């Protein structure tokens, strides 16, 4: 766990929520009673509200320790929070994975504070108990800067991540179309249904073929390279090219997803089955 709200209770076994709020935090229904302000000895404060976890400065050490799965809290948070926090961590995690030293910019710290500020952040990695772990001030848990958050929302809505895709179309009269697609280490070949015919009246121009194959539209790919080889004086229905492109893109997408699917029948953790 690298970022987000921390629980005050020991080992997460909290009975405060169920006793005061009627909802059990041990059953995933925490009422957040520790986040409320309380009064003691004439003083009012958020005496049980812990500051959020933030480990941006420690990603290199976390990776060296052997962690390979990092969790960012997102339960009951907004899309704005999730998109901003994940993107900031992605930025520095990529640097850490490359072995590059980095310093977290003040701008990125301000971005995290803008989307959620419970009263400060700390890492909890280098201390057991300390007064500065608690957000003592009686203040709202969240205070957004309208101008900055408006910018973040706009950039989030316009953000589209696409993967580079290389394609090669092989055209031979009397044979079916062959489209080869490559995305990093994934290589897929798809074939047309009908043999290509010699052109009788008008041949399908190379420009027309390219135009159809480059129509990646709402797919998760953008064209990195396209090559068309083989005969030129042939006729190819544009619908056949469209169908070939769609099938190829879908096959590549499935192959990418397959690399991340877990096999529950063949689980292994640290070499132990």
C-alpha positions in Angstrom: 0.0 0.0 0.0 1.7 3.2 -1.1 -0.8 6.0 -1.1 -4.1 7.0 0.6 -6.1 7.0 3.8 -4.7 5.1 6.8 -6.7 3.4 9.5 -6.1 4.4 13.1 -7.0 1.0 14.6 -4.5 -1.7 15.5 -4.3 -4.3 12.6 -7.5 -2.8 11.1 -9.6 -4.4 13.8 -11.9 -1.4 14.6 -15.0 -1.5 16.8 -15.4 2.2 17.0 -17.4 2.4 13.8 -19.9 -0.3 14.8 -20.3 1.1 18.3 -20.8 4.7 17.4 -21.9 4.6 13.8 -23.8 1.3 13.6 -21.6 0.1 10.7 -18.8 -2.4 11.0 -15.4 -1.3 9.6 -14.4 -5.0 9.8 -17.0 -5.8 7.2 -16.1 -3.0 4.8 -18.8 -0.6 6.0 -16.6 1.9 8.0 -18.5 5.0 9.1 -15.2 7.0 9.5 -15.9 7.9 13.1 -12.2 8.4 13.7 -12.2 11.2 11.1 -14.6 13.3 13.2 -13.5 16.1 15.5 -13.6 15.4 19.2 -13.2 17.5 22.4 -11.0 16.6 25.3 -9.8 18.7 28.2 -11.4 21.7 26.6 -9.5 21.2 23.3 -11.1 20.3 20.0 -9.3 18.5 17.3 -9.2 15.5 14.9 -7.3 13.5 17.5 -7.8 10.1 15.7 -7.6 11.2 12.1 -4.4 10.0 10.6 -2.7 11.8 7.7 -2.7 10.0 4.4 0.1 7.7 3.2 2.4 9.1 0.6 5.5 7.2 -0.5 6.5 9.1 -3.7 9.9 9.8 -2.2 10.5 6.1 -1.3 9.6 4.3 -4.5 13.2 3.3 -5.2 13.6 1.7 -1.8 10.2 0.0 -2.0 11.2 -1.6 -5.3 14.6 -2.7 -3.9 12.8 -4.3 -1.0 11.1 -6.6 -3.5 7.6 -5.1 -3.8 6.1 -5.7 -7.3 2.5 -4.7 -6.7 1.7 -1.2 -5.4 -1.8 -0.3 -4.2 -3.3 3.2 -4.3 -6.5 3.8 -2.3 -9.4 4.5 -4.5 -12.5 3.4 -2.6 -15.2 6.1 -2.6 -12.9 8.5 -4.2 -13.6 10.6 -7.4 -12.4 9.9 -10.9 -10.4 13.1 -10.6 -8.6 11.8 -7.5 -7.9 8.4 -9.1 -6.6 9.7 -12.4 -4.4 12.4 -10.8 -2.8 10.2 -8.1 -2.2 7.2 -10.5 -0.6 9.5 -13.1 1.7 11.1 -10.7 2.8 7.7 -9.3 3.2 6.3 -12.8 5.6 9.1 -13.6 8.0 8.5 -10.7 7.6 4.7 -10.8 8.8 4.7 -14.4 11.9 6.6 -13.4 12.5 4.3 -10.4 12.1 1.2 -12.6 14.7 2.6 -15.0 17.1 3.1 -12.1 17.0 6.9 -12.4 17.2 9.0 -9.3 14.5 11.7 -9.1 13.2 14.5 -6.9 9.4 14.9 -6.6 8.5 18.4 -7.9 6.5 20.9 -5.8 4.0 21.0 -8.6 3.3 17.3 -8.4 2.9 17.5 -4.6 0.5 20.4 -5.1 -1.5 18.2 -7.6 -2.0 15.5 -5.0 -2.9 18.1 -2.3 -5.5 19.7 -4.7 -7.4 16.5 -5.3 -7.6 15.4 -1.7 -6.1 17.0 1.5 -7.1 15.4 4.8 -4.6 17.6 6.7 -1.2 16.5 5.5 0.7 13.4 4.3 3.5 11.2 5.6 5.0 7.9 4.6 4.7 5.8 7.9 7.7 3.8 6.7 10.3 5.2 9.0 8.6 5.7 12.3 6.4 3.6 14.6 4.5 6.3 16.6 4.7 10.0 16.2 2.6 13.0 16.9 2.9 14.3 13.3 1.1 11.2 12.0 -2.2 12.7 13.1 -4.0 15.6 11.3 -4.9 17.4 14.5 -6.3 20.6 13.1 -10.1 21.0 13.0 -10.4 21.5 9.2 -12.3 20.1 6.3 -10.9 16.8 5.0 -11.1 18.1 1.4 -10.5 21.5 0.0 -10.2 21.8 -3.8 -8.6 24.6 -5.7 -11.2 25.3 -8.3 -8.9 26.6 -11.0 -6.4 23.7 -10.7 -9.0 21.0 -10.4 -10.8 22.4 -13.5 -7.5 22.0 -15.4 -7.1 18.5 -14.1 -10.6 17.5 -15.1 -10.1 18.8 -18.6 -6.7 17.0 -19.0 -8.2 13.8 -17.7 -11.2 13.9 -20.1 -8.8 14.6 -23.1 -6.3 12.0 -22.0 -6.3 9.1 -24.5 -3.6 6.4 -24.2 -3.0 4.5 -27.4 -0.4 1.9 -28.3 1.8 1.9 -31.5 0.8 -0.6 -34.1 2.8 -1.7 -37.2 1.0 -3.3 -40.2 2.0 -5.0 -43.4 -0.6 -6.0 -46.1 0.4 -8.7 -48.6 -1.6 -8.5 -51.9 -1.5 -11.3 -54.5 -4.1 -12.1 -57.1 -5.6 -15.6 -56.7 -4.6 -15.6 -53.0 -6.4 -14.2 -49.9 -5.3 -11.0 -48.3 -2.7 -11.3 -45.5 -2.4 -8.6 -42.9 0.5 -8.9 -40.4 0.3 -6.7 -37.2 3.0 -6.1 -34.7 2.8 -4.5 -31.3 6.1 -4.8 -29.3 6.6 -8.5 -28.9 3.1 -9.5 -30.2 2.8 -10.6 -33.8 -0.5 -11.5 -35.4 -1.5 -12.5 -38.9 -5.1 -12.4 -40.2 -6.4 -13.5 -43.6 -9.2 -12.4 -45.9 -12.1 -14.7 -46.9 -12.0 -14.4 -50.7 -9.1 -14.6 -53.2 -7.9 -11.3 -54.6 -9.0 -10.7 -58.2 -7.2 -9.0 -61.0 -8.7 -5.6 -61.8 -11.1 -5.6 -64.7 -12.2 -2.0 -64.9 -10.4 -0.1 -62.1 -7.7 -1.2 -59.7 -7.8 -0.3 -56.0 -5.2 2.3 -55.5 -2.6 2.0 -52.8 -3.8 5.3 -51.3 -7.3 3.8 -50.9 -5.9 0.7 -49.2 -3.8 2.8 -46.8 -6.7 5.0 -46.0 -8.8 2.1 -44.9 -6.1 0.3 -42.9 -5.1 3.5 -41.1 -8.7 4.1 -39.8 -7.9 2.9 -36.3 -10.5 5.3 -34.9 -11.7 4.4 -31.4 -9.4 1.4 -31.1 -6.5 1.4 -28.5 -3.9 1.8 -31.3 -2.3 4.4 -33.5 -0.4 3.6 -36.7 3.3 3.4 -36.3 4.1 2.0 -39.7 2.2 0.6 -42.7 3.6 -1.3 -45.6 1.8 -2.7 -48.6 3.5 -5.3 -50.8 2.6 -7.4 -53.8 0.6 -6.7 -56.9 -0.9 -3.4 -57.8 -3.4 -4.1 -60.6 -6.0 -5.8 -58.4 -9.4 -5.0 -57.1 -10.1 -5.2 -53.4 -13.5 -4.3 -51.8 -12.9 -1.6 -49.2 -15.3 -3.6 -46.9 -12.8 -6.5 -47.0 -9.9 -4.2 -45.9 -12.1 -2.8 -43.0 -13.0 -6.3 -41.8 -9.4 -7.4 -42.0 -8.2 -4.3 -40.0 -10.9 -4.8 -37.3 -10.2 -8.5 -36.9 -6.4 -7.8 -36.7 -6.8 -5.1 -34.1 -9.1 -7.2 -32.0 -6.7 -10.2 -32.1 -3.8 -7.9 -31.0 -5.9 -6.4 -28.2 -6.8 -9.9 -26.9 -3.2 -11.0 -27.0 -2.2 -8.0 -24.9 -4.8 -8.7 -22.3 -3.9 -12.4 -22.2 -0.5 -11.5 -20.8 -2.1 -10.0 -17.7 -4.7 -12.6 -17.0 -4.1 -14.8 -14.0 -4.3 -18.5 -14.1 -5.7 -19.6 -10.7 -4.8 -23.2 -11.3 -1.1 -22.4 -11.7 -0.3 -19.8 -8.9 3.2 -19.4 -7.7 4.4 -17.0 -5.0 8.2 -16.6 -4.4 8.8 -20.0 -6.0 6.2 -21.8 -3.8 3.2 -23.4 -5.4 
